[in-house]
């Protein structure tokens, strides 16, 4: 993944947080793609497969949000404030 700053200047913990946030973004993007495809298809068997795939992406997103929450105390506080 490209960084704005030199990677060797970034703390390893922050690199992992960036990896997690980037992965979360990608999971959310995948959810949107699947939702569009689900809405667009008229084939019910394909729709069920796409829904299954989308739901797995939602699980992945939740796992990443939980990891971020456990590893970024300020983000954890923000999650709790907006629960």
C-alpha positions in Angstrom: 0.0 0.0 0.0 1.4 3.4 -0.8 2.2 5.7 2.2 2.3 9.5 2.2 5.4 9.4 4.4 8.4 7.1 4.2 7.4 3.8 5.7 10.6 3.6 7.8 9.5 6.8 9.6 6.1 5.3 10.6 5.8 3.4 13.9 5.1 -0.3 13.3 1.9 -0.2 15.4 0.7 2.6 13.2 1.5 0.6 10.1 -0.6 -2.2 11.4 -3.5 0.2 12.1 -3.2 1.6 8.6 -3.3 -1.9 7.2 -6.4 -2.7 9.2 -8.1 0.6 8.2 -7.3 0.0 4.5 -8.6 -3.6 4.8 -11.8 -2.3 6.4 -12.3 0.2 3.6 -11.8 -2.6 1.1 -14.3 -4.8 2.9 -16.9 -2.0 2.9 -16.3 -1.3 -0.7 -16.8 -5.0 -1.5 -20.1 -5.0 0.5 -21.3 -2.1 -1.7 -20.3 -3.9 -4.9 -22.1 -7.1 -3.8 -25.2 -5.0 -2.9 -25.3 -3.5 -6.3 -25.0 -6.9 -8.0 -27.7 -8.3 -5.7 -30.1 -5.5 -6.6 -29.3 -5.8 -10.3 -29.6 -9.6 -10.8 -32.9 -11.3 -11.5 -31.4 -14.8 -11.1 -32.4 -16.0 -7.6 -29.7 -18.6 -7.3 -27.1 -16.1 -8.2 -28.7 -13.6 -5.8 -28.4 -16.1 -2.9 -24.7 -16.7 -3.7 -24.0 -12.9 -3.8 -25.9 -12.4 -0.5 -23.8 -15.1 1.1 -20.6 -13.5 -0.1 -21.7 -10.0 1.0 -22.5 -11.3 4.5 -19.1 -12.8 4.7 -17.6 -9.4 3.9 -19.7 -7.9 6.7 -18.2 -10.4 9.1 -14.7 -9.4 7.9 -15.5 -5.8 8.4 -16.7 -6.4 11.9 -13.6 -8.4 12.7 -11.4 -5.5 11.5 -13.5 -2.9 13.4 -13.0 -5.0 16.6 -9.3 -5.2 16.0 -9.0 -1.5 15.4 -11.1 -0.9 18.6 -8.7 -3.0 20.6 -5.6 -1.4 19.2 -6.6 2.3 19.1 -7.9 3.6 22.4 -9.1 6.9 20.9 -11.0 5.0 18.2 -12.5 2.7 20.9 -13.7 5.7 22.8 -15.3 7.1 19.6 -17.1 3.8 19.0 -18.4 3.8 22.6 -19.6 7.4 22.4 -21.6 6.7 19.2 -22.9 3.3 20.2 
